[in-house]
Amino acid sequence: MSELTGKVALVTGGSRGIGAAVAKRLAAAGAAVALTYVQAADQAEEVAKEIEADGGTAVVIRADLTEPTAAAEAVERTVRELGRLDILVNNAGFLAHGPLAEVSAEELDRVLAVDVRSVFLASQAAARHLGEGGRIISIGSCFNGRVPGPDFVLQAMAKTALVGLTKGLARELGPRGITATVVDPGPIDTDMNPADGGSADFQRSLTALGTYGGAEDVAAAVAFLAGPGGRYVTGTSLAVDGGYTA
């Protein structure tokens, strides 16, 4: 694949799971890729080594997205080191669930900082560099369309905010030929939500296919939206959820 040759992508939270799969898929399509991490330095470096071993270019950036300046700094460093920016994938997120009464102000602030504020600030910074054909792709959640039970108020709120943000970005940046979309994964087999975890059977039962997806399924959707096929897709969400929201 070479649909993205000459393009530069930034993937936040790219050291593992969906983010790592996205970084590798975009690199396989020809893009030079910057990926951020906050703690898993070894894993981030391993992703970069895999990309480089396959002939690609990768830059690893430490970015604690709870810090207000970190998202924009990651964008600016990407541009400095790779020369431009064409694709921003807002993947980093903080998984939080529990009863409404037990959500602390600190937990609320952290989730909103990573899942919402950093996405806004990264998108704002990226918009200064993106040109015609630029892409902003945010990783949302199947909770945008269906919340199957209690204990997910905070997660559903934060991820649903990305829908409104994306619609606004689409209108704001559309005249410049830049698209903005959300990819909403369902149950995906990662270390944060393993297919053999305690709630896995329940999550499978909520899908039409009765199975977990893989990180590569989400990465394939991102690659489509980032490439020529996504040229006329903007201001909307793409569910990769096995029929969770059917």
C-alpha positions as a Markdown table, in Angstrom:
| # | Residue | x | y | z |
|---|---|---|---|---|
| 1 | Met | 0.0 | 0.0 | 0.0 |
| 2 | Ser | 1.3 | 3.5 | -0.8 |
| 3 | Glu | -1.8 | 5.7 | -0.7 |
| 4 | Leu | -0.3 | 7.9 | 2.0 |
| 5 | Thr | 3.2 | 8.2 | 0.6 |
| 6 | Gly | 4.6 | 11.7 | 1.4 |
| 7 | Lys | 2.1 | 12.3 | 4.1 |
| 8 | Val | 2.9 | 12.8 | 7.8 |
| 9 | Ala | 0.6 | 11.5 | 10.6 |
| 10 | Leu | 0.5 | 12.1 | 14.3 |
| 11 | Val | -1.1 | 9.4 | 16.4 |
| 12 | Thr | -1.7 | 10.2 | 20.1 |
| 13 | Gly | -1.5 | 7.3 | 22.5 |
| 14 | Gly | 0.3 | 5.2 | 19.9 |
| 15 | Ser | 2.3 | 2.9 | 22.1 |
| 16 | Arg | -0.2 | 0.1 | 22.4 |
| 17 | Gly | -3.6 | -1.3 | 21.5 |
| 18 | Ile | -5.6 | 0.7 | 18.9 |
| 19 | Gly | -3.1 | 3.5 | 18.7 |
| 20 | Ala | -0.2 | 1.2 | 17.9 |
| 21 | Ala | -2.2 | -0.6 | 15.3 |
| 22 | Val | -3.2 | 2.7 | 13.7 |
| 23 | Ala | 0.4 | 4.0 | 13.7 |
| 24 | Lys | 1.6 | 0.8 | 12.0 |
| 25 | Arg | -1.2 | 0.7 | 9.5 |
| 26 | Leu | -0.7 | 4.4 | 8.4 |
| 27 | Ala | 3.1 | 3.7 | 8.1 |
| 28 | Ala | 2.4 | 0.6 | 6.0 |
| 29 | Ala | 0.3 | 2.9 | 3.7 |
| 30 | Gly | 3.3 | 5.1 | 3.2 |
| 31 | Ala | 3.0 | 7.9 | 5.9 |
| 32 | Ala | 5.8 | 9.0 | 8.2 |
| 33 | Val | 4.4 | 8.7 | 11.7 |
| 34 | Ala | 4.8 | 10.4 | 15.0 |
| 35 | Leu | 3.3 | 8.7 | 18.0 |
| 36 | Thr | 2.9 | 9.8 | 21.6 |
| 37 | Tyr | 3.0 | 8.0 | 24.8 |
| 38 | Val | 2.9 | 9.0 | 28.5 |
| 39 | Gln | 4.4 | 6.0 | 30.4 |
| 40 | Ala | 5.0 | 3.0 | 28.1 |
| 41 | Ala | 8.3 | 4.3 | 26.6 |
| 42 | Asp | 9.5 | 0.8 | 25.8 |
| 43 | Gln | 6.3 | -0.1 | 24.0 |
| 44 | Ala | 6.4 | 3.1 | 22.0 |
| 45 | Glu | 9.9 | 2.5 | 20.9 |
| 46 | Glu | 9.0 | -1.0 | 19.9 |
| 47 | Val | 6.2 | 0.3 | 17.6 |
| 48 | Ala | 8.7 | 2.7 | 16.1 |
| 49 | Lys | 11.3 | -0.1 | 15.5 |
| 50 | Glu | 8.6 | -2.2 | 13.8 |
| 51 | Ile | 7.7 | 0.7 | 11.5 |
| 52 | Glu | 11.4 | 1.4 | 10.7 |
| 53 | Ala | 12.2 | -2.3 | 10.1 |
| 54 | Asp | 9.5 | -2.3 | 7.4 |
| 55 | Gly | 11.2 | 0.7 | 5.8 |
| 56 | Gly | 9.0 | 3.5 | 7.4 |
| 57 | Thr | 9.8 | 6.6 | 9.4 |
| 58 | Ala | 8.7 | 7.0 | 13.0 |
| 59 | Val | 9.2 | 9.5 | 15.7 |
| 60 | Val | 8.3 | 8.9 | 19.4 |
| 61 | Ile | 7.1 | 11.8 | 21.5 |
| 62 | Arg | 6.4 | 11.7 | 25.2 |
| 63 | Ala | 3.3 | 13.7 | 25.9 |
| 64 | Asp | 1.3 | 13.8 | 29.1 |
| 65 | Leu | -2.0 | 15.0 | 27.8 |
| 66 | Thr | -3.3 | 16.0 | 31.2 |
| 67 | Glu | -0.9 | 18.9 | 30.8 |
| 68 | Pro | -2.6 | 21.8 | 28.9 |
| 69 | Thr | 0.3 | 22.5 | 26.6 |
| 70 | Ala | 1.2 | 18.9 | 25.8 |
| 71 | Ala | -1.1 | 18.3 | 22.8 |
| 72 | Ala | -0.1 | 21.4 | 20.9 |
| 73 | Glu | 3.6 | 20.7 | 21.7 |
| 74 | Ala | 3.3 | 17.2 | 20.2 |
| 75 | Val | 1.9 | 18.7 | 17.0 |
| 76 | Glu | 4.6 | 21.3 | 16.8 |
| 77 | Arg | 7.3 | 18.7 | 17.4 |
| 78 | Thr | 5.9 | 16.5 | 14.7 |
| 79 | Val | 6.1 | 19.4 | 12.2 |
| 80 | Arg | 9.6 | 20.2 | 13.3 |
| 81 | Glu | 10.9 | 16.7 | 13.0 |
| 82 | Leu | 8.9 | 15.4 | 10.0 |
| 83 | Gly | 8.5 | 18.7 | 8.1 |
| 84 | Arg | 4.7 | 18.9 | 7.9 |
| 85 | Leu | 1.4 | 17.4 | 9.2 |
| 86 | Asp | -1.4 | 15.9 | 7.1 |
| 87 | Ile | -3.2 | 13.5 | 9.4 |
| 88 | Leu | -4.0 | 13.9 | 13.1 |
| 89 | Val | -5.4 | 10.8 | 14.9 |
| 90 | Asn | -6.7 | 11.7 | 18.4 |
| 91 | Asn | -6.5 | 8.2 | 20.0 |
| 92 | Ala | -5.3 | 8.8 | 23.5 |
| 93 | Gly | -7.9 | 8.3 | 26.2 |
| 94 | Phe | -8.4 | 7.5 | 29.8 |
| 95 | Leu | -10.8 | 4.6 | 30.6 |
| 96 | Ala | -13.0 | 5.4 | 33.6 |
| 97 | His | -16.1 | 3.7 | 34.8 |
| 98 | Gly | -18.0 | 3.3 | 38.1 |
| 99 | Pro | -21.1 | 4.4 | 39.8 |
| 100 | Leu | -22.1 | 8.0 | 39.3 |
| 101 | Ala | -21.9 | 8.7 | 43.1 |
| 102 | Glu | -18.3 | 7.5 | 43.2 |
| 103 | Val | -16.9 | 9.7 | 40.4 |
| 104 | Ser | -14.5 | 12.2 | 42.0 |
| 105 | Ala | -13.8 | 15.7 | 40.8 |
| 106 | Glu | -10.2 | 14.7 | 40.1 |
| 107 | Glu | -11.3 | 11.7 | 38.0 |
| 108 | Leu | -13.7 | 13.9 | 36.1 |
| 109 | Asp | -11.0 | 16.5 | 35.4 |
| 110 | Arg | -8.5 | 13.8 | 34.2 |
| 111 | Val | -11.0 | 12.2 | 31.8 |
| 112 | Leu | -12.1 | 15.5 | 30.3 |
| 113 | Ala | -8.4 | 16.7 | 30.1 |
| 114 | Val | -7.3 | 13.6 | 28.1 |
| 115 | Asp | -10.5 | 12.6 | 26.2 |
| 116 | Val | -11.8 | 16.1 | 25.3 |
| 117 | Arg | -9.5 | 19.0 | 26.0 |
| 118 | Ser | -6.4 | 17.4 | 24.5 |
| 119 | Val | -8.4 | 16.5 | 21.4 |
| 120 | Phe | -9.6 | 20.1 | 21.0 |
| 121 | Leu | -6.1 | 21.5 | 21.6 |
| 122 | Ala | -4.4 | 19.0 | 19.3 |
| 123 | Ser | -7.0 | 19.7 | 16.6 |
| 124 | Gln | -6.6 | 23.5 | 17.1 |
| 125 | Ala | -2.8 | 23.2 | 16.7 |
| 126 | Ala | -3.0 | 20.8 | 13.8 |
| 127 | Ala | -5.4 | 23.1 | 11.9 |
| 128 | Arg | -2.6 | 25.7 | 11.6 |
| 129 | His | -0.5 | 23.2 | 9.6 |
| 130 | Leu | -3.0 | 21.1 | 7.7 |
| 131 | Gly | -3.5 | 21.8 | 4.1 |
| 132 | Glu | -5.9 | 20.7 | 1.4 |
| 133 | Gly | -6.7 | 17.0 | 2.0 |
| 134 | Gly | -5.8 | 17.2 | 5.7 |
| 135 | Arg | -7.5 | 14.8 | 8.1 |
| 136 | Ile | -8.5 | 15.0 | 11.7 |
| 137 | Ile | -9.7 | 11.6 | 13.0 |
| 138 | Ser | -10.7 | 11.0 | 16.6 |
| 139 | Ile | -11.2 | 7.7 | 18.3 |
| 140 | Gly | -14.6 | 7.7 | 20.1 |
| 141 | Ser | -16.6 | 4.9 | 21.5 |
| 142 | Cys | -19.6 | 2.7 | 20.8 |
| 143 | Phe | -21.1 | 4.5 | 23.9 |
| 144 | Asn | -21.7 | 7.4 | 21.5 |
| 145 | Gly | -24.7 | 5.4 | 20.2 |
| 146 | Arg | -25.6 | 3.1 | 23.0 |
| 147 | Val | -24.9 | 2.9 | 26.8 |
| 148 | Pro | -25.8 | -0.6 | 27.8 |
| 149 | Gly | -26.0 | -0.1 | 31.5 |
| 150 | Pro | -24.9 | 1.9 | 34.5 |
| 151 | Asp | -21.4 | 2.9 | 35.6 |
| 152 | Phe | -20.4 | 4.5 | 32.3 |
| 153 | Val | -21.7 | 8.0 | 32.7 |
| 154 | Leu | -18.3 | 9.7 | 32.6 |
| 155 | Gln | -17.0 | 7.7 | 29.7 |
| 156 | Ala | -20.1 | 8.2 | 27.6 |
| 157 | Met | -20.1 | 11.9 | 28.3 |
| 158 | Ala | -16.5 | 12.4 | 27.3 |
| 159 | Lys | -16.6 | 10.3 | 24.1 |
| 160 | Thr | -19.9 | 11.8 | 23.0 |
| 161 | Ala | -18.3 | 15.3 | 23.3 |
| 162 | Leu | -16.1 | 14.2 | 20.3 |
| 163 | Val | -19.1 | 14.0 | 18.1 |
| 164 | Gly | -20.0 | 17.7 | 18.6 |
| 165 | Leu | -16.4 | 18.7 | 18.3 |
| 166 | Thr | -16.0 | 16.8 | 15.1 |
| 167 | Lys | -19.1 | 18.4 | 13.5 |
| 168 | Gly | -17.9 | 21.8 | 14.4 |
| 169 | Leu | -14.4 | 21.1 | 13.0 |
| 170 | Ala | -16.0 | 19.8 | 9.8 |
| 171 | Arg | -17.8 | 23.0 | 9.3 |
| 172 | Glu | -14.9 | 25.2 | 10.3 |
| 173 | Leu | -12.3 | 23.4 | 8.2 |
| 174 | Gly | -14.3 | 22.1 | 5.3 |
| 175 | Pro | -13.8 | 25.3 | 3.2 |
| 176 | Arg | -10.0 | 24.5 | 3.4 |
| 177 | Gly | -10.5 | 20.9 | 2.1 |
| 178 | Ile | -9.9 | 19.4 | 5.6 |
| 179 | Thr | -12.1 | 16.6 | 6.9 |
| 180 | Ala | -13.0 | 15.7 | 10.5 |
| 181 | Thr | -14.4 | 12.3 | 11.5 |
| 182 | Val | -14.9 | 10.0 | 14.5 |
| 183 | Val | -14.3 | 6.3 | 14.6 |
| 184 | Asp | -16.4 | 4.5 | 17.2 |
| 185 | Pro | -15.0 | 1.1 | 18.2 |
| 186 | Gly | -17.1 | -1.5 | 20.0 |
| 187 | Pro | -15.6 | -4.3 | 22.0 |
| 188 | Ile | -12.0 | -4.5 | 20.8 |
| 189 | Asp | -9.5 | -7.0 | 22.1 |
| 190 | Thr | -6.7 | -4.9 | 23.8 |
| 191 | Asp | -4.9 | -5.0 | 27.1 |
| 192 | Met | -7.5 | -2.5 | 28.4 |
| 193 | Asn | -10.4 | -4.6 | 27.4 |
| 194 | Pro | -9.2 | -8.2 | 26.7 |
| 195 | Ala | -11.4 | -10.7 | 24.9 |
| 196 | Asp | -11.0 | -13.1 | 27.9 |
| 197 | Gly | -11.8 | -10.5 | 30.5 |
| 198 | Gly | -14.5 | -10.7 | 33.1 |
| 199 | Ser | -17.1 | -8.8 | 31.1 |
| 200 | Ala | -16.2 | -10.2 | 27.7 |
| 201 | Asp | -19.1 | -12.6 | 27.3 |
| 202 | Phe | -21.5 | -9.8 | 28.2 |
| 203 | Gln | -19.9 | -7.4 | 25.7 |
| 204 | Arg | -20.0 | -10.1 | 22.9 |
| 205 | Ser | -23.7 | -10.6 | 23.6 |
| 206 | Leu | -24.4 | -6.9 | 22.8 |
| 207 | Thr | -23.0 | -7.2 | 19.3 |
| 208 | Ala | -24.7 | -8.5 | 16.2 |
| 209 | Leu | -21.7 | -10.6 | 15.2 |
| 210 | Gly | -21.2 | -12.0 | 18.7 |
| 211 | Thr | -17.5 | -11.4 | 18.6 |
| 212 | Tyr | -14.8 | -9.0 | 19.7 |
| 213 | Gly | -13.0 | -7.0 | 17.1 |
| 214 | Gly | -9.3 | -6.5 | 16.8 |
| 215 | Ala | -7.2 | -3.3 | 16.9 |
| 216 | Glu | -6.5 | -3.9 | 13.3 |
| 217 | Asp | -10.2 | -3.5 | 12.4 |
| 218 | Val | -10.2 | 0.0 | 13.9 |
| 219 | Ala | -6.8 | 0.8 | 12.2 |
| 220 | Ala | -8.3 | -0.2 | 8.8 |
| 221 | Ala | -11.2 | 2.2 | 9.2 |
| 222 | Val | -8.7 | 5.0 | 10.2 |
| 223 | Ala | -6.6 | 4.2 | 7.1 |
| 224 | Phe | -9.6 | 4.4 | 4.9 |
| 225 | Leu | -10.6 | 7.8 | 6.3 |
| 226 | Ala | -7.1 | 9.1 | 6.1 |
| 227 | Gly | -6.7 | 8.0 | 2.5 |
| 228 | Pro | -8.3 | 9.0 | -0.8 |
| 229 | Gly | -11.4 | 7.0 | 0.0 |
| 230 | Gly | -12.2 | 9.4 | 2.9 |
| 231 | Arg | -12.1 | 12.5 | 0.7 |
| 232 | Tyr | -15.8 | 13.1 | 0.9 |
| 233 | Val | -16.5 | 11.8 | 4.4 |
| 234 | Thr | -16.6 | 14.5 | 7.1 |
| 235 | Gly | -18.6 | 15.6 | 10.1 |
| 236 | Thr | -19.7 | 12.1 | 10.9 |
| 237 | Ser | -19.0 | 8.9 | 12.9 |
| 238 | Leu | -18.0 | 5.5 | 11.6 |
| 239 | Ala | -18.9 | 2.6 | 13.9 |
| 240 | Val | -16.5 | -0.3 | 14.0 |
| 241 | Asp | -18.5 | -2.2 | 16.6 |
| 242 | Gly | -19.7 | -5.6 | 15.2 |
| 243 | Gly | -23.2 | -4.3 | 15.3 |
| 244 | Tyr | -23.2 | -3.1 | 18.9 |
| 245 | Thr | -25.3 | -0.1 | 17.9 |
| 246 | Ala | -27.5 | -1.9 | 15.4 |
